[in-house]
């Protein structure tokens, strides 16, 4: 298990944690009550975990056994998920700004339609 990532913000307390079982990682975002908000499964290479300061957004940079590197963004308040192929983004490392904006090497990434 990777060290869990805790976030306390406008959207409540939460947890973003990665657990390794059977040769693959599972990354799960949970509310403070334990309710699953989002998940990424069958992750064979985990590059980054991040959460916005307000607790609304989470990021997982990962690759599957037969999948290229992906940057997955979650809007935890709306229950939305966006998977972006890393090759279409500026070079990382990827993380989130305080307001949830995607950052690549510390610089904001232009929004997609």
C-alpha positions in Angstrom: 0.0 0.0 0.0 1.3 3.5 -0.9 1.0 6.2 1.8 -2.5 7.5 1.6 -3.1 11.0 0.4 -5.4 13.0 2.7 -7.2 16.2 1.7 -9.3 18.5 3.7 -11.1 21.2 1.8 -14.4 22.8 0.8 -15.7 19.5 -0.4 -15.0 17.6 2.9 -12.3 15.2 3.9 -11.2 12.5 1.7 -8.6 9.9 1.0 -6.7 9.0 -2.2 -4.8 5.7 -1.7 -3.1 3.1 -3.8 -3.0 -0.6 -2.9 -1.0 -3.3 -4.7 -2.6 -6.7 -5.0 -2.0 -9.6 -7.4 0.7 -7.6 -9.3 -1.3 -4.5 -10.0 -2.3 -1.3 -8.3 -5.8 -0.1 -7.5 -6.2 3.6 -6.8 -9.3 4.7 -4.9 -10.7 8.0 -3.8 -13.0 7.8 -0.8 -15.1 10.2 1.2 -14.4 10.6 4.9 -17.3 8.2 5.5 -15.6 5.5 3.4 -17.8 5.9 0.3 -16.0 5.2 -2.9 -15.9 8.3 -5.1 -13.6 7.1 -7.9 -11.3 4.3 -8.8 -8.6 3.2 -11.3 -7.8 -0.5 -11.5 -5.2 -2.7 -13.1 -2.5 -0.1 -12.8 0.9 -1.7 -13.5 2.9 1.6 -13.4 1.8 4.3 -11.0 3.6 7.6 -11.6 1.6 10.2 -9.6 -1.2 10.8 -7.2 -2.5 14.3 -6.4 -5.5 16.1 -5.0 -6.6 19.7 -5.1 -6.5 21.7 -1.9 -10.3 22.2 -2.0 -10.8 18.4 -2.2 -12.8 18.5 -5.3 -10.4 17.0 -7.9 -7.9 14.2 -7.9 -5.3 13.1 -10.4 -3.7 9.7 -11.1 -0.9 9.3 -13.7 -0.6 5.6 -14.6 -0.1 2.9 -17.2 -1.6 -0.5 -17.6 0.1 -3.7 -18.7 -0.9 -3.1 -22.3 -2.0 0.5 -22.0 0.1 3.7 -22.5 0.6 6.3 -19.8 -2.6 8.0 -18.9 -3.4 11.0 -16.8 -6.8 10.5 -15.2 -8.6 13.5 -13.7 -11.6 13.0 -11.3 -14.1 15.6 -10.4 -15.1 14.1 -7.1 -18.0 16.4 -6.4 -19.7 15.5 -9.7 -18.5 11.9 -10.1 -16.9 12.7 -13.4 -13.7 11.0 -14.9 -11.5 12.2 -17.7 -8.7 9.9 -19.1 -6.1 11.8 -21.1 -3.3 10.0 -23.0 -0.1 11.4 -21.5 1.4 11.7 -25.0 -1.1 14.5 -25.8 0.0 16.5 -22.7 3.1 18.6 -22.1 5.8 16.6 -20.4 5.2 16.1 -16.6 5.5 15.6 -13.8 1.7 16.2 -13.6 0.0 17.5 -10.5 -2.9 19.8 -9.6 -3.0 23.4 -8.6 -4.8 24.5 -5.5 -7.9 25.2 -7.6 -7.7 21.8 -9.4 -6.1 23.1 -12.6 -3.9 20.4 -14.3 -0.2 21.3 -14.1 2.6 19.8 -16.2 6.1 20.6 -14.8 4.4 23.3 -12.7 2.8 25.1 -15.6 -1.0 25.2 -16.3 -2.2 22.9 -19.1 -4.7 24.6 -21.4 -8.3 23.4 -20.9 -9.8 21.0 -23.4 -13.3 21.5 -24.8 
